[in-house]
Amino acid sequence: MIEKIRLLKSEVKADLERLDEIYSKISESYEECAETEKYAVSVEISFYINQLYTGFERIFKNIASFFENNIDDEKWHFSLLERM
């Protein structure tokens, strides 16, 4: 059991490190967007926000799976957020 907890902690830590990178990219892109007002940069920010959401979702899935929470297949996004 302790090994499983270590694995979960390691996975969450790695995911959080990736999320930190995404936050940095959002910040950089936001500064560029504020200066240039380029549409392409706002699209880039949207892409990073989607990656951010997906990253949190992955962490939540790993936690739910670890604690053997069954997620409703039909409405799994809602079910996952509700459990977290």
N, C-alpha and C positions, 0 to 999 in steps of 0.2 A: 504494500500500500504506500509506503514512504517513497518508493521508487516512482510510482505513478504520480504522486504529488510533485516530486522533483521534475518529472517530465512535463507536467502541466505548467509549473512555474517557468520552466525553460521556454516552453512554447509561447506563453503569455509575454515573457520578457522579450523574446525575439519579435513578436508581433508589435509590441509597444515601441521597440527600436525602429521598426519600419514606419510606424505611425509618426514618430518624431521626425523622420525624414520627410514624410508627406507634409506635416505641418510646416517644415522649413520651406518646402517647395511652394506651398500655398502663400506663405509670407512673401517670398521672393516675387512670385507672380502677381500678388496683390500690389506690391510696390510698383512693379512695372506697369500694371494696369492703371494705377492712379496717375502715373506720369504720362503714359502714352494714350490711354483710353482705347487701346486696340481691342477689337472684338475677339480676335484670336486668343488673346491673353485671358479674357473672361471665360472663353470656352475651356481653356487649359485649367483654370481655377475650378470650373465645374467638374472636370475630369478628376482632379485631385480630391475634391470633396466626395465624389463617388468612391474613390479608393479608400478614403478615410472611413466612410460608412462601412464599406466591405471589410475593412480591417477590424473594426469594432465588432462587426457581426461574426467574424471568424473567431475572435476571442470568446464571444458569448457562446458560440456553438461548442467550442472546446470545453468551456466550463460546464455547460449543460450536459454534454456527453460524459464528462468526468463524473458528475453526480447522478448519472443515469436518468436524467430528466427526459421523458419522452416528449418530443415535439410533434404537434399535429402536422401531418404531411400537407394537408390542404391549405392551411393558413400558417405555415411555419414561420414566416417573418414576424407576424403578430404574436404568435405563441412564444417565440424566442424572446422578443422584447418584453413581453408580459412576465416571463420567468425571471428575467434579469432585473 
